[in-house]
Amino acid sequence: MTISIVPSKPDNWNFSASLAPKIMKETRYSERSLSLEKLKVIYEYQWIPPAATKVFYVMSTDQKDPVGLGAFCIGADWFGNAETASDLIVYIDPKYRGGRGFIKLIKAYEEWARSRGAVELVLSVSTGINTQKTGQLYERLGYKLNILRFTKE
């Protein structure tokens, strides 16, 4: 099976919407309510200037079905004007994990971020999905663990 990575288009909202319930069910947010309306606003934001140059949203497909998605952003760091890119979400359907789809998503992100002058690329694991394995894969791809995140409800 060939998995392709393609940039999102304005008319591809249904692709993301079809994955949203599946993604949320797997996450630590599974007990919360899902707002497709909010996600659609976020999705559509990527075509509104200046976000059009600051947000990158890609989809992974096996030619007929959604396999995964990635949403990324870029902006100046807090201290100065150096561009830092980071993920909003990276997701691959469980039945496609272990293949090349995830790596292809990350490589597309890296290419996009570097083409926009990012000096630092950040990936995180905040959803609680396979945190150990995902972190190990990020490290194999050259990323280093450098922050901790704590939550309180």
Buried (B, 14 or more C-beta within 10 A) or exposed (E): EEBEBEEBEEEBBEBBBEBBEEBBEBBEBEEEEBEEEEBBEBBEBBEEEEEEEBBBBBBBBBEEEBBBBBBBBBEEEEEEEEBBBBBBBBBBBEEBBEBEBBBBBBEBBBEBBEEEEBEEBBBBBBBEBBEEEBBEBBEEBEBEEEEEEEEEE
